[in-house]
Amino acid sequence: MARGPGPLGRPRPDTVAMPKRGKRLKFRAHDACSGRVTVADYANSDPAVVRSGRVKKAVANAVQQEVKSLCGLEASQVPTEEALSGAGEPCDIIDSSDEMEAQEESIHERTVSRKKKSKRHKEELDGAGEEYPMDIWLLLASYIRPEDIVNFSLICKNAWTVTCTAAFWTRLYRRHYTLDASLPLRLRPESMEKLRCLRACVIRSLYHMYEPFAARISKNPAIPESTPSTLKNSKCLLFWCRKIVGNRQEPMWEFNFKFKKQSPRLKSKCTGGLQPPVQYEDVHTNPDQDCCLLQVTTLNFIFIPIVMGMIFTLFTINVSTDMRHHRVRLVFQDSPVHGGRKPRSEQGVQVILDPVHSVRLFDWWHPQYPFSLRALLLPIPWGQPRV
């Protein structure tokens, strides 16, 4: 751009725009050919040298080819260091490059050594500790309280394996059995000789013989203080009713719903939970695993539609219209309800029991849970009570 005349009247020459400060100049490989190699190419300054202190590869290759052509040698016969030193140029940059490479190799060696040390330390931690034989854990299990079995099985794998054996459950039963214990026929000592369902039978017997377990179930009221929420999305397996004749002039009716709780959906495809060893599968067999019984006693007989095979989605307990009893409302649908959504009563089967005398929920280990050895093989038809 031209400017006006200067103070002496002479025209001011055009000025050339200077490059911006801090902006690197581009380097071209042909600038390093003969006649164009400057001292700046070997000095610690831009653009010949990058920040790391190494000479650019383009400069080194150009100088190497130039030196080889001057010496009349083949490219494969002269190393870069000899060519640069033979041309009489300083080799400070190459020396600094060697120092950088040595420094990088030292850092790499330290990193590898640190990784090996941490890996060795991890292996030492994994292999630390003593592994005791199975007999030791079986001996210790003889002093474990029934309520501490879960904590004992979480100590190690051998401790968990001991709790899967038939010897563990047999010794636990004998330790708490007394002659004056009032047990059903299926839970008496002569029935414990069979391995099938041994674990389930021992757990049931503990709720008859072991005082801390018996005290838990004795506190259940006739009407629960809050509506049970554990039955949501459970599948109804069986339904039956029976007539109860008591001290009242009019008999009452007992409606029983057997549910099987659905396992929670996992994000991963793993089934979850440890499986017992193959040789102890009969010991852990339990057809009523994750099952419970909802028992509703009413003052009158009420017709109940067929709900077997359906999903239980809603359970409410309210005050009856006469303000003296309770009213139970059950909703069954064909599919479970997830995500906190409220089920629509018009889409399913609604069962209303009113007036209600008592509402009880029994898990499979409860003494009042109906269980029979015949139920392991033959299902009971609808409408018939279980023994």
C-alpha positions in Angstrom: 0.0 0.0 0.0 1.5 3.5 -1.0 1.5 6.3 1.5 1.7 10.1 1.1 4.9 12.2 0.7 7.4 12.3 3.5 8.4 15.4 5.5 11.0 16.4 2.8 8.5 16.1 0.0 9.9 12.9 -1.3 7.6 10.0 -2.0 7.6 7.4 0.8 8.5 3.9 -0.6 5.9 1.1 -0.2 6.3 -0.9 2.9 6.2 -4.7 3.0 3.9 -6.4 5.5 5.9 -8.2 8.1 4.8 -11.7 9.3 2.8 -11.9 12.5 4.8 -12.5 15.7 4.8 -16.1 16.9 3.8 -17.6 13.5 6.3 -20.1 12.2 7.6 -20.0 8.7 7.0 -22.9 6.5 10.0 -25.0 5.6 10.6 -26.5 2.2 12.9 -29.4 1.6 14.4 -27.9 -1.6 15.7 -24.9 0.5 18.2 -27.3 2.1 19.9 -28.0 -1.2 23.3 -26.8 -2.3 23.8 -23.1 -1.9 20.7 -22.7 0.3 21.9 -24.3 3.6 22.3 -21.5 6.2 23.7 -21.4 9.7 20.1 -21.1 11.0 19.4 -24.6 9.8 21.8 -25.9 12.4 21.2 -23.3 15.2 18.7 -23.6 18.0 16.1 -21.4 16.3 13.1 -21.6 14.1 12.4 -22.9 11.5 15.2 -25.4 11.3 14.8 -26.8 14.8 11.5 -27.8 16.5 10.8 -27.2 20.2 12.0 -30.7 21.2 15.6 -29.8 20.1 15.6 -32.2 17.1 16.4 -31.3 13.6 13.5 -31.7 11.2 13.5 -34.8 9.1 13.3 -32.9 5.9 16.4 -30.9 6.7 18.4 -34.0 7.7 17.4 -35.9 4.6 18.2 -33.0 2.3 21.6 -32.4 3.9 22.4 -36.1 3.8 21.6 -36.4 0.1 23.6 -33.2 -0.6 26.7 -34.5 1.2 26.4 -37.9 -0.5 26.2 -36.3 -3.9 29.2 -34.2 -3.2 31.3 -37.1 -2.0 30.2 -39.3 -4.9 29.1 -42.2 -2.7 26.0 -44.4 -2.7 23.2 -43.5 -0.3 23.6 -46.8 1.5 27.3 -46.4 2.3 27.4 -43.2 4.3 25.6 -42.8 7.6 24.0 -39.5 8.4 26.4 -38.7 11.2 29.5 -39.3 9.0 28.1 -37.3 6.1 27.4 -34.3 8.3 30.8 -34.5 10.1 32.6 -35.0 6.8 31.1 -31.9 5.3 32.7 -29.9 8.1 29.3 -28.9 9.7 28.7 -28.8 13.4 27.0 -31.9 14.9 25.5 -30.3 18.1 22.0 -30.9 16.9 22.7 -34.6 16.2 24.3 -35.0 19.6 21.3 -33.4 21.3 19.1 -35.8 19.3 21.0 -38.8 20.6 20.7 -37.4 24.1 16.9 -37.1 23.7 16.7 -40.6 22.4 18.7 -41.9 25.4 16.5 -39.9 27.7 13.3 -41.4 26.1 14.7 -44.9 26.4 15.4 -44.3 30.1 11.9 -43.1 30.7 10.5 -46.1 28.8 12.6 -48.5 30.8 11.4 -46.9 34.1 7.8 -47.1 32.9 8.1 -50.8 32.0 9.8 -51.5 35.3 7.0 -49.7 37.2 4.4 -51.7 35.4 6.1 -55.0 36.1 6.5 -54.0 39.7 2.8 -53.2 40.1 1.8 -56.4 38.3 4.1 -58.4 40.6 2.6 -56.6 43.6 -0.9 -57.4 42.4 -0.1 -61.1 41.9 1.4 -61.2 45.4 -1.9 -59.8 46.8 -3.9 -62.3 44.9 -1.9 -65.1 46.2 -1.8 -63.9 49.8 -3.5 -65.8 52.6 -3.9 -69.4 53.7 -6.2 -71.9 52.1 -7.5 -74.3 54.7 -8.9 -77.8 53.9 -12.6 -78.5 53.7 -12.7 -80.4 56.9 -11.7 -77.3 58.9 -14.6 -75.3 57.5 -17.0 -78.2 58.2 -15.8 -78.3 61.8 -16.3 -74.6 62.2 -19.7 -74.8 60.7 -20.8 -76.9 63.7 -20.7 -73.8 65.9 -22.5 -71.4 63.5 -26.0 -70.1 64.5 -28.7 -70.6 61.9 -29.1 -66.8 61.5 -25.3 -66.5 60.7 -25.2 -69.1 57.9 -25.2 -66.4 55.2 -22.3 -64.5 56.8 -20.4 -67.7 57.2 -20.8 -68.7 53.6 -19.5 -65.4 52.4 -16.1 -65.9 54.0 -14.6 -67.9 51.1 -15.5 -70.4 48.5 -14.7 -73.4 50.7 -17.0 -72.0 53.4 -19.8 -71.6 50.9 -19.2 -75.2 49.5 -19.6 -76.5 53.1 -23.0 -75.0 53.4 -24.1 -76.9 50.3 -23.3 -80.3 51.7 -25.8 -82.8 53.1 -23.6 -83.2 56.2 -23.9 -79.5 57.1 -27.7 -79.5 57.0 -28.0 -82.9 58.8 -25.8 -81.7 61.6 -27.7 -78.5 61.9 -31.0 -80.4 62.2 -29.6 -82.8 64.9 -28.1 -79.9 66.9 -31.5 -78.2 67.3 -33.8 -81.2 67.4 -35.5 -82.1 70.7 -37.7 -85.1 71.6 -40.5 -82.8 72.7 -40.6 -80.8 69.5 -43.9 -80.9 67.8 -43.1 -81.5 64.1 -45.1 -82.6 61.1 -44.5 -86.0 59.8 -42.5 -84.7 56.8 -40.1 -82.9 59.2 -39.3 -85.7 61.6 -35.9 -87.4 61.9 -37.0 -90.5 59.9 -38.0 -88.3 57.0 -34.6 -86.5 57.0 -32.7 -89.5 55.7 -33.6 -88.6 52.1 -31.4 -86.1 50.4 -34.0 -84.6 48.2 -35.2 -81.3 49.5 -33.1 -81.7 52.6 -32.2 -78.1 52.9 -35.8 -76.9 52.5 -37.0 -79.3 55.2 -34.3 -78.3 57.7 -35.2 -74.6 57.2 -38.9 -75.4 57.8 -38.1 -77.4 60.9 -36.1 -74.6 62.4 -39.2 -72.4 62.4 -40.7 -75.1 64.7 -37.7 -75.8 66.9 -35.5 -72.7 67.0 -36.9 -70.0 69.3 -35.5 -66.9 67.5 -37.1 -68.0 64.2 -40.4 -69.0 65.9 -40.6 -65.6 67.6 -40.5 -63.8 64.2 -43.6 -65.4 62.8 -45.6 -65.2 66.0 -45.9 -61.5 65.8 -47.8 -61.3 62.5 -51.2 -59.6 63.0 -54.4 -60.8 61.4 -54.5 -57.7 59.2 -51.1 -56.3 58.1 -50.4 -52.7 59.1 -49.4 -51.9 55.5 -50.2 -53.4 52.2 -47.6 -56.0 51.2 -45.7 -54.9 48.1 -43.6 -58.0 47.6 -46.3 -59.7 45.5 -46.2 -57.2 42.7 -45.7 -58.9 39.3 -45.9 -62.3 40.8 -47.5 -65.2 38.9 -50.5 -67.0 40.3 -49.8 -70.7 40.2 -52.7 -72.2 42.2 -56.0 -71.1 43.7 -58.3 -73.0 46.1 -60.9 -72.3 48.8 -62.3 -74.2 51.7 -65.0 -73.8 54.3 -64.0 -73.1 57.9 -66.3 -74.2 60.6 -65.5 -72.7 64.0 -67.2 -71.2 67.0 -69.3 -68.8 64.9 -72.8 -69.8 63.9 -72.0 -69.1 60.3 -69.0 -70.6 58.7 -66.2 -68.6 57.1 -64.4 -69.1 53.8 -60.7 -69.2 53.2 -59.4 -68.2 49.8 -55.8 -69.2 49.1 -53.6 -67.8 46.2 -50.2 -69.3 45.6 -47.8 -67.0 43.9 -44.3 -67.4 42.5 -42.2 -64.2 42.7 -40.6 -63.3 39.5 -36.8 -62.8 39.5 -35.7 -59.2 38.9 -34.7 -58.2 35.4 -30.9 -57.7 35.1 -29.2 -55.4 32.7 -26.7 -58.1 31.9 -27.7 -61.5 30.6 -26.2 -63.3 33.6 -28.7 -65.4 35.6 -27.3 -64.2 38.9 -26.6 -66.3 42.0 -24.2 -69.2 42.6 -25.3 -72.7 41.7 -24.6 -75.5 44.1 -22.2 -78.3 43.1 -23.7 -81.0 40.9 -23.4 -83.7 43.6 -25.6 -81.6 46.0 -28.4 -80.6 43.6 -30.9 -82.9 45.3 -30.1 -81.3 48.7 -30.9 -77.8 47.3 -34.0 -78.9 45.3 -37.0 -76.9 46.4 -40.2 -76.8 44.3 -41.5 -73.9 46.4 -38.5 -71.7 46.0 -39.6 -68.0 45.7 -43.2 -69.0 46.4 -45.6 -67.5 48.9 -49.2 -68.0 49.9 -51.8 -65.2 50.2 -54.6 -66.4 52.5 -57.7 -64.2 52.8 -60.6 -65.3 55.1 -64.0 -63.8 54.5 -67.3 -64.0 56.3 -69.3 -65.0 53.2 -68.6 -67.1 50.1 -67.6 -65.0 47.1 -67.3 -66.2 43.5 -63.7 -65.9 42.2 -63.0 -66.0 38.5 -60.1 -68.1 37.2 -56.9 -66.2 37.7 -54.3 -69.1 37.6 -51.5 -68.2 35.2 -52.1 -64.5 35.4 -49.8 -61.8 36.8 -50.7 -60.1 40.1 -50.3 -56.4 39.6 -52.4 -54.6 42.3 -53.2 -55.3 45.9 -55.1 -52.9 48.2 -56.6 -53.2 51.7 -59.3 -50.7 52.6 -62.0 -50.3 55.2 -65.3 -52.0 54.3 -68.5 -50.1 53.7 -69.9 -51.2 57.1 -66.8 -49.7 58.8 -66.4 -52.8 60.8 -64.4 -55.0 58.5 -61.9 -54.7 55.7 -62.1 -54.9 51.9 -59.4 -56.5 49.7 -59.0 -55.7 46.1 -56.8 -57.8 43.8 -56.0 -57.1 40.1 -54.6 -59.7 37.7 -53.3 -59.0 34.2 -51.8 -61.0 31.4 -48.4 -59.3 31.5 -46.3 -57.6 34.3 -46.2 -53.9 34.9 -42.8 -52.3 35.0 -41.4 -48.8 35.3 -43.7 -47.7 38.2 -46.7 -47.5 35.9 -50.1 -48.0 37.5 -52.1 -50.9 36.1 -55.5 -50.3 34.5 -58.2 -52.3 36.2 -60.3 -52.4 33.0 -57.6 -54.3 31.2 -57.3 -57.2 33.7 -59.4 -59.3 36.1 -60.5 -57.6 39.3 -61.3 -59.6 42.4 -63.0 -57.9 45.4 -63.3 -59.7 48.7 -65.6 -58.0 51.2 -66.1 -58.3 54.2 -62.7 -59.7 55.1 -61.9 -61.2 58.5 -58.1 -61.7 58.1 -55.3 -61.3 55.5 -52.1 -63.4 55.9 -49.0 -63.8 53.8 -46.9 -66.9 54.3 -43.5 -67.6 52.7 -42.5 -71.1 51.8 -40.7 -71.7 55.1 -43.7 -70.7 57.3 -45.2 -73.5 59.4 -48.7 -72.7 58.1 -47.6 -72.8 54.5 -49.3 -75.8 52.9 -46.7 -78.3 51.8 -47.0 -82.0 51.0 -44.5 -84.5 49.7 -47.0 -85.4 47.0 -46.9 -81.9 45.7 -43.3 -82.5 44.6 -44.5 -84.9 41.9 -48.3 -84.3 41.3 -50.0 -80.9 41.0 -53.2 -80.4 42.9 -56.2 -79.6 40.7 -58.1 -76.4 41.0 -60.6 -76.2 43.8 -59.1 -78.9 46.0 -57.3 -77.9 49.2 -53.7 -79.0 49.8 -52.9 -81.3 52.8 
